[in-house]
Amino acid sequence: MNTPRKLTFGLVALCLASFAAACAGNTSATSNLNIGPNFPSGTLYAADSTEDAVSIYTIGLANGKGPKYQIGGSNTGLNEPQYLAFDSGDDLWVTNYNTSTEVGEIIVIEALATGDVDYIGAIAGASDGIVHPRGIAINRTSGQVVIANVNSSAGASYVNQLLVYSTSAASSDATTPNFFIAGPLTGLDVPSGLAYSGSDVYVTNLQGASVEEFLIPTPSPSPSPPTPSPSPSPSPSPSPTATPPGATPSPSPSPSPSPSPDNTPPVATISGSLTGITQPSGVAVGSNGYIYISDEGSNTVSPSILIFILGASGNVAPSCKISGTSTELYTPTDVAVDTSGNIYVADTVKATGAGVVYTFSGISPTCGTANVAPSKMYTSPGIPIGLNVVPTPTP
C-alpha cells in the first residue's frame, strides 16, 4: 500500500473544533481514533483529492463556510480520494487513485471518525483487482460493493470494469472480486459515478455520453455445511520421496482463477441528443424516485445537473435541467441529494479554480429548466471530487 502524504489541515481544523483539548495533546498521530459528534442522516461528506482528506459539512452550515471537521493524515491511508459510499454500519468507503504513482486502493474509515485516524479496512492494488478506481456504491442490505474501475495497464483484457466485492473483502489480506462486469456488450466507457437503486446500479460513462443501469445479482446464501462423519484413525503417511535427478517435479497446485467477466448489456441506457448528456461524471438516486446526474458539459454544451425519472431509458429529455450562468456550474464532478430534496454539487470556481460545494434547494425534479443561483456555497480546502450524504438508517 502506498504511503499517503501527511495532511496538516485536518488536524488544524479538528483542533479549532470542539475537540481542541484532545487534539492538542495528541498531534503525533498515535491516538488513531477520534470520534466526532453523532453526524445524523443528511450530513455531507466530500472527498478533497488535492488535500488527501475527506471534509465533513454539518447540517445547517451557514453560506460561505467551510467544513467543520475533516478526516485526513498519514494514518488514514487517504491518497487522492475520489468517491465515497457508506455501508450498513455507516463506515465510510473511499476510492483513492494517486495520479503520480498510478496506485489505486479502497480505504474504509470508522463511522463518525474525524482527524488522523487509522483506517479499518482496505482493498488495495492490482492484485486485488483495483487499478484506477473511480465511483463506488454499496448495497446496504446485501453488503455488495460495486467499484467503477479503469484498467489501462499494458495487456489488460478489459479496460472498463465494474468490480463487485462484499463488504467483508476489506478485512481480507488479498481478495479478488466476486465477479465483474466488462466487455463490449456492456457499453462501459470510462465508468465514473455509481449509485444503487434496489438491486440495480446506475453508472455514468464519462467518455461514453451515457448513463447505464445494470442488475447486480444478490448473492445466494451459503448452504449449511454437512455434519461430519467420524473419521477413521489416520494411517501413517509415507516419507516424501525426493525427485530423482533429471525427473520433472510435480507441479504446485494452481491458484484459484479470477472470475470470468459478465459481458452482458445493461438493463437500460440513457443517451442521445434529447438527454443533454455529454460528459456525465456523478450520479445519485433520490428517495423521491429520481436520478440526479452531474454533467461536466463540453465546448458547446454548458455544464448541468440533469434529473430523470427512475427507470428512464433511451433518448429522453430530463424532467429537470439545472444549467446556465446563474447556476455558477463549471466542472461539476459529483452530485448528492438528501431526503429533503437538497442537491449538493462538487465543483470548482471558474474565476479562481478554488474548490467549492454548491447547494440547490427548493427545485422540483420536474422543473423543466432552471437557471438559478445556488442556495448556498460551501468553501473547500482542496478540490472536491466525490460527494455523499449520511443515509437514513437501514431498516
C-alpha positions, 0 to 999 in steps of 0.5 A: 500500500502506498504511503499517503502524504501527511495532511496538516489541515485536518488536524488544524481544523479538528483542533479549532473544533470542539475537540481542541483539548484532545487534539492538542495533546495528541498531534503525533498521530498515535491516538488513531481514533477520534470520534466526532459528534453523532453526524445524523442522516443528511450530513455531507461528506466530500472527498478533497483529492488535492488535500488527501482528506475527506471534509465533513459539512454539518447540517445547517452550515451557514453560506460561505463556510467551510467544513467543520471537521475533516478526516485526513493524515498519514494514518488514514491511508487517504491518497487522492480520494475520489468517491465515497459510499457508506455501508450498513454500519455507516463506515465510510468507503473511499476510492483513492487513485494517486495520479503520480504513482498510478496506485489505486486502493479502497480505504474504509474509515470508522463511522463518525471518525474525524482527524488522523485516524487509522483506517479499518479496512482496505482493498488495495492494488492490482492484485486485488483487482483495483487499478484506477478506481473511480465511483463506488456504491454499496448495497446496504442490505446485501453488503455488495460493493460495486467499484467503477474501475479503469484498467489501462495497464499494458495487456489488460483484457478489459479496460472498463470494469465494474468490480463487485466485492462484499463488504467483508473483502476489506478485512481480507489480506488479498481478495479478488472480486466476486465477479465483474462486469466488462466487455463490449456488450456492456457499453462501459466507457470510462465508468465514473459515478455509481449509485444503487437503486434496489438491486440495480446500479446506475453508472455514468460513462464519462467518455461514453455520453451515457448513463447505464443501469445494470442488475447486480445479482444478490448473492445466494446464501451459503448452504449449511455445511454437512455434519461430519462423519467420524473419521477413521484413525489416520494411517501413517503417511509415507516419507516424501520421496525426493525427485530423482535427478533429471525427473520433472517435479510435480507441479504446485497446485494452481491458484484459484482463477479470477472470475470470468467477466459478465459481458452482458448489456445493461438493463437500460441506457440513457443517451442521445441528443434529447438527454443533454448528456455529454460528459456525465461524471456523478450520479445519485438516486433520490428517495423521491424516485429520481436520478440526479446526474452531474454533467461536466458539459463540453465546448458547446454544451454548458455544464448541468445537473440533469434529473430523470425519472427512475427507470428512464431509458433511451433518448429522453429529455430530463424532467429537470435541467439545472444549467446556465450562468446563474447556476455558477456550474463549471466542472461539476464532478459529483452530485448528492441529494438528501431526503429533503430534496437538497442537491449538493454539487462538487465543483470548482470556481471558474474565476479562481479554480478554488474548490467549492460545494454548491447547494440547490434547494427548493427545485422540483425534479420536474422543473423543466429548466432552471437557471438559478443561483445556488442556495448556498456555497460551501468553501473547500480546502482542496478540490472536491471530487466525490460527494455523499450524504449520511443515509437514513438508517437501514431498516 
